[in-house]
Amino acid sequence: VCKLELRRPLTYLRIMAKSILGMGNPLLDILATVEQSVLDEWGVTLNNAIMAEEQHKPLYVKLAESHPVQYIAGGATLNSIRVAQWMLGAEAGKTSFVGSIGTDAFGKQMKEQVAADGVNGVFLELADVPTGTCAVLVKDAERSLIANLSAAEKYDATHFAGEAVTRAVAEASIFYLAGFPLTHDGGKAAVTAVCEHVNAAGAAKHLCMNVSAPFIAMFFKEPLLAAFESADYVFCNETEAFALSEAMAWGIPEGESEKIAAKIAELPSKRPIPRTAIVTQGAEATCVAIAGGKSETFAVAGNPHTLTKEMIVDTNGAGDAFVGGFLSQLALGKDMAACVRAGHYAAGIIIQRAGCTVPATPASF
């Protein structure tokens, strides 16, 4: 009876959802299930993400020639935005994404997939640079990511000041940024612009950020911490959390994610509301800490918790899906427990599919 009584108010709330805007590096994922020998050949490990170096450049063509591959619109931020849109439903508030792609076939495919998912893609299109790609090497349901940014790292901040982006920024109440744009000048300028916009809006708008990868914490710590000063919500997984802890010399042993979350929450802030730090740990409990307040853990219950090993197809995008689920409920004004529960639900759906792809049917959360 309770569930039936909740359906009508929920529909109303979905119509009133706040608009979400993501800005990041759009990459067309080239996903393949591979053998250990492939990981060894390219010098990569599972559960890690790296930038492609010169020796990785032949990987993308070779992978498509030697293995069955799937092409999926991706990149960490875009994954989260697409999942948030799916969780909210077609009748909900708008989601938008800003980034740069090429005018090539991959760029065309990217735009088509984003539009099909209901996301407003506001792309800078570059004629002289190919669309960025990311090799997603999957083995035993775990993944290794090798990103070749190409057009994604050529983002020009003048595009961010253009009419289409300005309109999307004005409409948005929630902004989501991964740490990856901090690796290139155009991305850093856009991140700064988002921070300034959110700070000018005070508590009416929120910036959510993600550490995104251990190398961001290790090699881009200063711009990351500068952006965190404007962030109301900071996400990372346990590996990224420990990398940040090491970079900050906090002296917290690996695995003590609750303590690291508390330290992240207490980092310097320009915001009028306390920061919330969220550290995911796969199937283990998610840690949440609020600056000046309590720390909590939320068990991974429900959909992901009941999955058998045989049901897990690919963990690629699980963390991105968690953020997407979380943002969808944040946009609806839900409490922390509901936001985390939605994150767990979304991640549990995504890991039953190849790549970060959403089902054709609406979310039943």
Phi, psi and chi 1 to 4 in degrees:
 res  aa     phi    psi   chi1   chi2   chi3   chi4
   1 VAL       -  -44.1  175.8      -      -      -
   2 CYS   -55.2  -44.2 -123.6      -      -      -
   3 LYS   -63.2  -40.9  -71.4 -175.9  178.9  177.8
   4 LEU   -65.1  -37.4  -70.4  174.1      -      -
   5 GLU   -68.0  -26.0  -69.9  175.8  -12.9      -
   6 LEU   -85.2  -15.3  -75.2  171.3      -      -
   7 ARG   -63.7  -44.2  -75.0 -173.6 -174.0  -83.4
   8 ARG   -67.8  -47.6 -167.2  166.9  -65.4  170.5
   9 PRO   -60.3  -35.9  -22.7   32.0      -      -
  10 LEU   -62.9  -42.3 -177.7   58.1      -      -
  11 THR   -60.4  -41.5  -59.4      -      -      -
  12 TYR   -63.0  -43.3  173.5   74.8      -      -
  13 LEU   -63.6  -38.0  -77.9  171.7      -      -
  14 ARG   -63.0  -37.8  -77.8 -177.5  171.0  176.0
  15 ILE   -63.5  -32.5  -66.3  171.4      -      -
  16 MET   -91.6   11.1  -59.1  -59.5  -67.8      -
  17 ALA   -59.0  141.4      -      -      -      -
  18 LYS   -69.2  151.1  -65.5  178.1  179.9  178.2
  19 SER   -79.3  140.4 -178.1      -      -      -
  20 ILE  -115.6  134.2  -55.0  168.9      -      -
  21 LEU  -124.9  130.0 -176.9  144.2      -      -
  22 GLY  -112.2  143.7      -      -      -      -
  23 MET  -130.7  128.9 -175.4  -85.7  162.0      -
  24 GLY  -173.5 -159.7      -      -      -      -
  25 ASN   -97.4  103.2  -64.8  -20.8      -      -
  26 PRO   -75.5  126.9   27.5  -31.4      -      -
  27 LEU  -132.1  136.6  -56.8  171.5      -      -
  28 LEU   -83.5  112.5 -168.4   68.8      -      -
  29 ASP   -70.5  133.1  -73.2  -13.2      -      -
  30 ILE  -111.0   99.9  -55.3  174.2      -      -
  31 LEU  -101.9  132.5 -175.7  146.7      -      -
  32 ALA  -147.5  143.9      -      -      -      -
  33 THR   -85.0  126.0  -61.2      -      -      -
  34 VAL  -127.0  170.7  -58.0      -      -      -
  35 GLU   -95.0  164.4  -53.1   75.5   30.4      -
  36 GLN   -57.9  -32.0 -177.4   62.1   44.0      -
  37 SER   -62.0  -31.3   59.7      -      -      -
  38 VAL   -70.0  -43.1  175.0      -      -      -
  39 LEU   -60.3  -43.0  -59.8  173.3      -      -
  40 ASP   -65.7  -39.8  -64.9  -20.2      -      -
  41 GLU   -58.7  -38.7  178.3 -177.4    0.7      -
  42 TRP  -100.2    4.4  -59.0  102.8      -      -
  43 GLY    65.8   40.8      -      -      -      -
  44 VAL  -122.9  162.1  -64.8      -      -      -
  45 THR  -124.6  158.8   58.4      -      -      -
  46 LEU   -71.8  157.4  -67.0  172.5      -      -
  47 ASN    58.1   43.1  -70.3  -40.4      -      -
  48 ASN  -148.7  159.4 -163.1   15.6      -      -
  49 ALA  -133.9  133.3      -      -      -      -
  50 ILE  -135.5  161.7   64.0  169.7      -      -
  51 MET   -85.3  138.7  -64.6  -69.4 -167.2      -
  52 ALA   -64.5  134.2      -      -      -      -
  53 GLU  -106.2 -179.3  -61.9  179.6   11.4      -
  54 GLU   -55.7  -38.3 -166.3   60.1   35.3      -
  55 GLN   -70.8  -14.8   66.7  -94.6   28.0      -
  56 HIS   -90.8  -11.9  -62.6  115.9      -      -
  57 LYS   -56.5  -38.3  -64.6  -61.9  173.7   66.4
  58 PRO   -73.2  -11.0  -15.7   30.2      -      -
  59 LEU   -57.3  -42.8  163.0   63.3      -      -
  60 TYR   -65.2  -45.4  -55.7   90.3      -      -
  61 VAL   -69.3  -43.6  172.0      -      -      -
  62 LYS   -63.0  -38.6 -174.2  172.0 -178.5  178.9
  63 LEU   -62.1  -44.6 -170.8   64.7      -      -
  64 ALA   -67.2  -28.0      -      -      -      -
  65 GLU   -81.1  -28.0  -68.3  174.9  -14.5      -
  66 SER  -105.6  -14.6   59.6      -      -      -
  67 HIS  -138.7  151.3  -67.9   75.4      -      -
  68 PRO   -64.1  130.7  -19.2   31.4      -      -
  69 VAL  -126.0  155.8  -61.4      -      -      -
  70 GLN  -116.9  141.9  -72.2 -179.6  -88.0      -
  71 TYR  -107.5  120.3  -64.0   96.1      -      -
  72 ILE  -133.8  131.0  -56.9  167.0      -      -
  73 ALA   -60.4  122.0      -      -      -      -
  74 GLY  -146.7 -149.7      -      -      -      -
  75 GLY    98.8  139.6      -      -      -      -
  76 ALA   -54.7  -49.3      -      -      -      -
  77 THR   -67.4  -45.1  -56.5      -      -      -
  78 LEU   -61.7  -39.2 -178.3   53.5      -      -
  79 ASN   -55.0  -48.2  -75.6  -18.0      -      -
  80 SER   -63.9  -40.9  -64.2      -      -      -
  81 ILE   -66.8  -41.4  -63.0  -59.5      -      -
  82 ARG   -63.4  -41.2  -71.0  168.0   51.9 -121.5
  83 VAL   -67.0  -40.8  170.7      -      -      -
  84 ALA   -59.4  -42.8      -      -      -      -
  85 GLN   -63.1  -41.8  180.0   64.9   53.0      -
  86 TRP   -63.8  -42.0  172.2   71.0      -      -
  87 MET   -64.3  -38.5  -71.8  -74.8  -69.0      -
  88 LEU   -74.1  -34.0  -72.7  165.2      -      -
  89 GLY    94.6  160.2      -      -      -      -
  90 ALA   -61.6  -28.6      -      -      -      -
  91 GLU   -85.3    2.2   78.5  -78.9    8.9      -
  92 ALA   -88.7 -174.1      -      -      -      -
  93 GLY   -63.7  158.7      -      -      -      -
  94 LYS   -78.9  145.1 -176.6  170.8   64.2  176.9
  95 THR  -113.7  145.8   59.2      -      -      -
  96 SER  -132.7  157.3  -63.2      -      -      -
  97 PHE  -139.7  137.4  175.6   81.3      -      -
  98 VAL  -120.5  132.5  177.6      -      -      -
  99 GLY  -178.1 -179.5      -      -      -      -
 100 SER  -120.4  138.8   52.7      -      -      -
 101 ILE  -135.4  171.2   58.1  175.8      -      -
 102 GLY   -88.1  171.4      -      -      -      -
 103 THR   -92.5   15.7   55.7      -      -      -
 104 ASP   -82.8 -175.4   51.8   11.1      -      -
 105 ALA   -62.6  -37.5      -      -      -      -
 106 PHE   -64.4  -38.5  -79.1  172.5      -      -
 107 GLY   -64.9  -40.5      -      -      -      -
 108 LYS   -62.8  -43.3 -178.7  173.9 -178.0  -68.3
 109 GLN   -62.9  -39.7 -172.0  171.9  -12.9      -
 110 MET   -59.9  -49.8  175.6   83.4   71.7      -
 111 LYS   -61.4  -40.9  -70.4 -163.1  -62.2 -179.9
 112 GLU   -65.2  -42.8  -70.1  173.0   -9.5      -
 113 GLN   -67.3  -40.8  -72.3 -169.2   17.0      -
 114 VAL   -62.8  -44.7  167.7      -      -      -
 115 ALA   -64.4  -39.3      -      -      -      -
 116 ALA   -64.1  -28.8      -      -      -      -
 117 ASP   -82.3   -2.2  -73.4  -27.2      -      -
 118 GLY    87.0   10.6      -      -      -      -
 119 VAL   -93.6  138.6  175.3      -      -      -
 120 ASN   -81.2  102.3  173.5   37.5      -      -
 121 GLY   -85.7  119.3      -      -      -      -
 122 VAL  -112.8   85.9 -170.5      -      -      -
 123 PHE  -100.0  140.6  -68.5  108.0      -      -
 124 LEU   -85.6  121.0  169.4   63.3      -      -
 125 GLU  -107.0  123.7  -61.6 -178.1   51.2      -
 126 LEU  -110.9  127.5  -56.1  171.3      -      -
 127 ALA   -80.4  -22.6      -      -      -      -
 128 ASP  -106.2    7.3   56.2  -15.2      -      -
 129 VAL  -134.4  133.7 -171.9      -      -      -
 130 PRO   -71.3  154.8   24.7  -33.4      -      -
 131 THR   -61.0  139.8  -62.2      -      -      -
 132 GLY   -65.1  148.9      -      -      -      -
 133 THR  -131.4  160.4   51.8      -      -      -
 134 CYS  -140.0  118.5 -178.5      -      -      -
 135 ALA   -75.4  124.2      -      -      -      -
 136 VAL  -111.7  102.3 -178.7      -      -      -
 137 LEU   -96.6  114.9  -51.4 -178.9      -      -
 138 VAL  -108.2  130.2 -179.8      -      -      -
 139 LYS  -144.1  127.1 -179.0 -178.8 -178.5  -66.8
 140 ASP    52.8   41.7  -60.9  -29.6      -      -
 141 ALA    69.4    3.8      -      -      -      -
 142 GLU  -104.7  164.5  -55.1  -67.6  -21.3      -
 143 ARG  -138.7  155.9   87.5  -72.3 -176.2  -89.6
 144 SER  -126.0  134.4 -179.1      -      -      -
 145 LEU  -114.2  131.1  -52.5  178.6      -      -
 146 ILE  -125.9  107.5  -54.0   97.4      -      -
 147 ALA   -97.6  128.2      -      -      -      -
 148 ASN  -109.7   97.3 -177.6   21.2      -      -
 149 LEU   -64.7  -42.6  -63.2 -177.1      -      -
 150 SER    46.2 -117.1  -64.2      -      -      -
 151 ALA   -60.9  -30.4      -      -      -      -
 152 ALA   -60.7  -30.9      -      -      -      -
 153 GLU   -94.3    8.2   66.8  175.8  -13.4      -
 154 LYS  -104.8   19.3  -57.6  -59.7 -179.3 -177.2
 155 TYR   -61.5  135.5 -172.5   76.3      -      -
 156 ASP  -107.7  123.7 -169.9  -29.9      -      -
 157 ALA   -62.5  -18.2      -      -      -      -
 158 THR   -65.1  -28.6   57.7      -      -      -
 159 HIS   -63.9  -34.9  175.5 -100.6      -      -
 160 PHE   -66.0  -24.8 -158.6   81.9      -      -
 161 ALA   -90.8   -0.4      -      -      -      -
 162 GLY   -71.7  170.3      -      -      -      -
 163 GLU   -61.8  -46.2 -178.9 -179.0  -10.6      -
 164 ALA   -64.6  -43.9      -      -      -      -
 165 VAL   -69.6  -42.2  178.7      -      -      -
 166 THR   -57.0  -40.9  -60.9      -      -      -
 167 ARG   -65.5  -44.8 -176.1  166.6   55.4 -110.6
 168 ALA   -64.8  -38.7      -      -      -      -
 169 VAL   -65.0  -42.9  167.2      -      -      -
 170 ALA   -63.5  -36.5      -      -      -      -
 171 GLU   -76.8  -26.1  -67.9  173.6   -5.7      -
 172 ALA   -77.9  143.7      -      -      -      -
 173 SER  -111.0  -20.2  -64.6      -      -      -
 174 ILE  -126.0  129.0  -62.5  170.4      -      -
 175 PHE  -116.7  137.9  -63.7   82.0      -      -
 176 TYR  -126.8  127.1  176.5   60.4      -      -
 177 LEU  -130.9  129.9  -53.3  172.9      -      -
 178 ALA   -79.8  171.0      -      -      -      -
 179 GLY   -77.3  -16.3      -      -      -      -
 180 PHE   -60.9  -38.2  -64.7  121.0      -      -
 181 PRO   -60.6  -17.0  -25.0   35.6      -      -
 182 LEU   -70.2   -6.9  -63.2  172.7      -      -
 183 THR   -85.8   -5.0   65.1      -      -      -
 184 HIS  -140.6  155.4   50.7   90.6      -      -
 185 ASP   -61.2  -46.2  -68.9  -19.1      -      -
 186 GLY   -62.6  -39.5      -      -      -      -
 187 GLY   -64.4  -44.8      -      -      -      -
 188 LYS   -61.1  -40.1  -78.9 -170.0  -74.3 -171.4
 189 ALA   -65.2  -39.5      -      -      -      -
 190 ALA   -68.0  -39.6      -      -      -      -
 191 VAL   -60.6  -43.9  169.3      -      -      -
 192 THR   -60.4  -41.5  -61.8      -      -      -
 193 ALA   -63.7  -40.3      -      -      -      -
 194 VAL   -64.4  -44.7  170.1      -      -      -
 195 CYS   -58.1  -45.1  -69.0      -      -      -
 196 GLU   -64.2  -40.7  -68.5  172.7  -10.6      -
 197 HIS   -64.0  -45.5  176.5   81.1      -      -
 198 VAL   -65.9  -41.8  169.7      -      -      -
 199 ASN   -65.0  -36.2  -72.9  -28.6      -      -
 200 ALA   -66.5  -29.5      -      -      -      -
 201 ALA   -83.1  -10.3      -      -      -      -
 202 GLY    65.3 -138.2      -      -      -      -
 203 ALA   -78.4   -3.3      -      -      -      -
 204 ALA   -74.7  -21.5      -      -      -      -
 205 LYS  -129.9  156.0  -62.2 -163.4  175.4 -169.6
 206 HIS  -129.5  138.0  -57.3  -69.1      -      -
 207 LEU  -105.9  128.4  170.7   59.8      -      -
 208 CYS  -114.3  132.5  -52.2      -      -      -
 209 MET  -129.8  160.1  -75.2 -154.2   65.3      -
 210 ASN  -130.8  137.1 -155.3  -47.4      -      -
 211 VAL   -61.2  -42.6  176.0      -      -      -
 212 SER    82.8  -39.0  -60.7      -      -      -
 213 ALA  -163.3  149.9      -      -      -      -
 214 PRO   -55.7  -37.0  -28.7   37.1      -      -
 215 PHE   -67.6  -26.1   80.5   86.9      -      -
 216 ILE   -64.4  -45.8  -61.8  -68.1      -      -
 217 ALA   -64.6  -36.2      -      -      -      -
 218 MET   -79.4  -41.2  -68.4 -173.8  -71.7      -
 219 PHE  -111.1  -11.0  -57.0  118.9      -      -
 220 PHE  -128.3   36.2  -62.6   90.4      -      -
 221 LYS   -61.1  -44.4 -178.3 -177.9   71.4  172.6
 222 GLU   -63.8  -52.2  -63.3  -51.5  -38.5      -
 223 PRO   -65.1  -29.7   19.4  -30.4      -      -
 224 LEU   -64.7  -48.1 -175.9   68.3      -      -
 225 LEU   -64.9  -35.6  -66.9  177.0      -      -
 226 ALA   -63.0  -41.7      -      -      -      -
 227 ALA   -69.0  -37.6      -      -      -      -
 228 PHE   -57.9  -27.2  -80.2  177.7      -      -
 229 GLU   -61.4  -22.3  -69.1 -174.8    5.1      -
 230 SER  -104.6    3.6  -57.2      -      -      -
 231 ALA   -97.0  131.4      -      -      -      -
 232 ASP   -86.7  -23.6  -65.6  -31.7      -      -
 233 TYR  -135.4  131.5  -61.5   86.5      -      -
 234 VAL  -125.6  127.7  171.3      -      -      -
 235 PHE  -111.2  150.4  -61.5   89.5      -      -
 236 CYS  -168.9  163.7   58.3      -      -      -
 237 ASN   -94.8  178.8   64.1   28.6      -      -
 238 GLU   -66.0  -32.2   72.6  -86.1   32.4      -
 239 THR   -69.1  -44.3  -55.0      -      -      -
 240 GLU   -66.1  -37.5  -64.6  153.7   -0.3      -
 241 ALA   -61.4  -44.1      -      -      -      -
 242 PHE   -67.5  -37.6 -178.8   63.5      -      -
 243 ALA   -61.7  -41.2      -      -      -      -
 244 LEU   -66.4  -41.2 -178.8   58.8      -      -
 245 SER   -59.4  -42.9  177.6      -      -      -
 246 GLU   -64.8  -43.2  -70.3  -74.3  -80.4      -
 247 ALA   -63.9  -31.2      -      -      -      -
 248 MET   -88.8   -5.0  -63.0  -64.1  -65.7      -
 249 ALA    56.7   43.2      -      -      -      -
 250 TRP   -76.4  -19.0  -74.9  -26.0      -      -
 251 GLY    70.6   25.8      -      -      -      -
 252 ILE   -94.2  127.1  -58.1  174.2      -      -
 253 PRO   -61.1  149.9  -22.3   33.3      -      -
 254 GLU   -59.2  137.9 -173.5  171.8    8.1      -
 255 GLY    99.0  -14.1      -      -      -      -
 256 GLU   -93.0   65.7  -64.6 -166.5   13.9      -
 257 SER   -65.4  -31.8  -63.6      -      -      -
 258 GLU   -60.6  -43.7  -73.3 -177.2   71.2      -
 259 LYS   -67.5  -38.5  -67.9 -179.0  179.2  179.4
 260 ILE   -67.5  -41.3  -61.5  175.3      -      -
 261 ALA   -57.5  -42.5      -      -      -      -
 262 ALA   -62.8  -38.7      -      -      -      -
 263 LYS   -68.3  -39.9  -66.0  -71.8  -76.3 -172.6
 264 ILE   -63.5  -42.4  -65.5  172.3      -      -
 265 ALA   -60.4  -31.9      -      -      -      -
 266 GLU   -92.0    3.5  -64.1  -68.3  -11.2      -
 267 LEU   -60.6  156.0  -74.4  169.1      -      -
 268 PRO   -52.6  142.2  -27.8   35.5      -      -
 269 SER  -139.9  143.9  174.0      -      -      -
 270 LYS  -100.2    3.3  -62.2  177.4  179.8  177.9
 271 ARG   -90.1  153.4  -57.9  -70.0  -63.9  149.6
 272 PRO   -82.0   -4.3   29.8  -35.5      -      -
 273 ILE  -124.1  153.2   61.2  176.8      -      -
 274 PRO   -64.8  143.6  -16.6   29.3      -      -
 275 ARG   -76.3  145.7  178.5 -173.4  -61.9  112.0
 276 THR  -113.8  127.5  -60.1      -      -      -
 277 ALA  -108.3  132.9      -      -      -      -
 278 ILE  -123.9  120.2  -56.3  101.3      -      -
 279 VAL  -116.8  115.7 -179.5      -      -      -
 280 THR   -89.4  154.1   58.5      -      -      -
 281 GLN  -138.6   45.7  -57.1 -176.0  102.0      -
 282 GLY    62.3 -125.4      -      -      -      -
 283 ALA   -80.7   -8.2      -      -      -      -
 284 GLU   -83.1  168.9  -58.8  -58.2  -43.8      -
 285 ALA   -59.2  142.5      -      -      -      -
 286 THR   -84.9  133.3  -64.8      -      -      -
 287 CYS   -99.8  132.5  -56.4      -      -      -
 288 VAL  -128.4  129.0  176.8      -      -      -
 289 ALA  -130.6  139.0      -      -      -      -
 290 ILE  -116.7  132.1  -58.2  174.1      -      -
 291 ALA   -56.5  129.3      -      -      -      -
 292 GLY    72.5    6.0      -      -      -      -
 293 GLY  -131.0 -154.8      -      -      -      -
 294 LYS   -88.4  160.3   61.9  180.0 -179.6  178.3
 295 SER  -108.7  142.8  -64.2      -      -      -
 296 GLU  -134.3  158.3  -65.5 -177.7   84.5      -
 297 THR  -122.4  143.7   57.9      -      -      -
 298 PHE  -122.9  117.0  -65.0   86.2      -      -
 299 ALA   -62.6  145.4      -      -      -      -
 300 VAL   -79.0   84.5 -177.6      -      -      -
 301 ALA  -104.9  166.3      -      -      -      -
 302 GLY    83.9 -135.7      -      -      -      -
 303 ASN   -53.0  -57.3 -171.1  -52.1      -      -
 304 PRO   -65.0  -35.7  -17.4   31.7      -      -
 305 HIS   -65.0  -29.8 -172.4   69.2      -      -
 306 THR   -92.0    0.4   56.0      -      -      -
 307 LEU   -74.2  140.1  -65.3  179.5      -      -
 308 THR   -88.4  163.9   64.0      -      -      -
 309 LYS   -59.0  -35.6 -176.3  177.2 -179.7  179.5
 310 GLU   -67.1  -24.2  -68.9   71.2   27.2      -
 311 MET   -82.2  -15.6  -65.3  169.5   69.2      -
 312 ILE   -84.9  117.7  -61.1  173.8      -      -
 313 VAL   -93.2  -43.7  175.3      -      -      -
 314 ASP  -165.2  124.1  173.2   16.4      -      -
 315 THR   -85.3    0.7   57.3      -      -      -
 316 ASN   -58.6  124.7  177.2   42.9      -      -
 317 GLY    87.2    2.1      -      -      -      -
 318 ALA   -61.4  -45.3      -      -      -      -
 319 GLY   -65.3  -40.5      -      -      -      -
 320 ASP   -62.8  -40.5  -60.0  -23.7      -      -
 321 ALA   -65.1  -39.6      -      -      -      -
 322 PHE   -56.0  -48.1  173.3   89.1      -      -
 323 VAL   -61.6  -42.8  173.0      -      -      -
 324 GLY   -59.5  -44.7      -      -      -      -
 325 GLY   -62.0  -44.8      -      -      -      -
 326 PHE   -58.5  -49.4 -173.7  104.1      -      -
 327 LEU   -62.0  -36.0  -65.9  178.6      -      -
 328 SER   -60.1  -40.0   73.7      -      -      -
 329 GLN   -81.7  -29.8  -58.1  -51.3  -66.8      -
 330 LEU   -61.2  -38.9 -175.7   64.1      -      -
 331 ALA   -65.8  -24.2      -      -      -      -
 332 LEU   -92.6    0.9  -64.9  172.9      -      -
 333 GLY    77.1   22.3      -      -      -      -
 334 LYS   -77.8  164.8  -62.2  -61.4 -175.7   69.6
 335 ASP   -78.9  174.7   63.0   16.4      -      -
 336 MET   -61.3  -41.5 -175.8   57.8   57.9      -
 337 ALA   -59.9  -42.1      -      -      -      -
 338 ALA   -67.7  -39.4      -      -      -      -
 339 CYS   -62.8  -45.3  -69.6      -      -      -
 340 VAL   -68.0  -41.4  173.3      -      -      -
 341 ARG   -61.1  -39.7 -169.4  166.0   63.2 -109.7
 342 ALA   -66.1  -36.0      -      -      -      -
 343 GLY   -62.8  -44.5      -      -      -      -
 344 HIS   -62.8  -41.5  -69.1  161.6      -      -
 345 TYR   -61.4  -49.6  167.6   83.0      -      -
 346 ALA   -62.1  -43.6      -      -      -      -
 347 ALA   -61.8  -40.3      -      -      -      -
 348 GLY   -64.1  -33.2      -      -      -      -
 349 ILE   -70.8  -46.1  -66.6  -65.6      -      -
 350 ILE   -64.3  -38.3  -67.0  -57.8      -      -
 351 ILE   -74.0   -4.6   63.2  177.2      -      -
 352 GLN   -92.5    5.7  -64.0  179.2   70.9      -
 353 ARG  -129.0  159.5  -56.5  171.7   61.1   82.5
 354 ALA   -80.3  120.7      -      -      -      -
 355 GLY    75.0  178.6      -      -      -      -
 356 CYS   -87.6   79.3 -168.5      -      -      -
 357 THR  -120.1  143.5   58.3      -      -      -
 358 VAL   -98.9  148.9  -62.2      -      -      -
 359 PRO   -65.2  159.1  -20.0   32.2      -      -
 360 ALA   -72.2  -24.0      -      -      -      -
 361 THR   -85.5  152.2   53.7      -      -      -
 362 PRO   -64.2  156.0  -20.1   31.5      -      -
 363 ALA   -65.2  142.7      -      -      -      -
 364 SER  -109.4   20.5   58.0      -      -      -
 365 PHE   -65.5      -  175.0   75.6      -      -
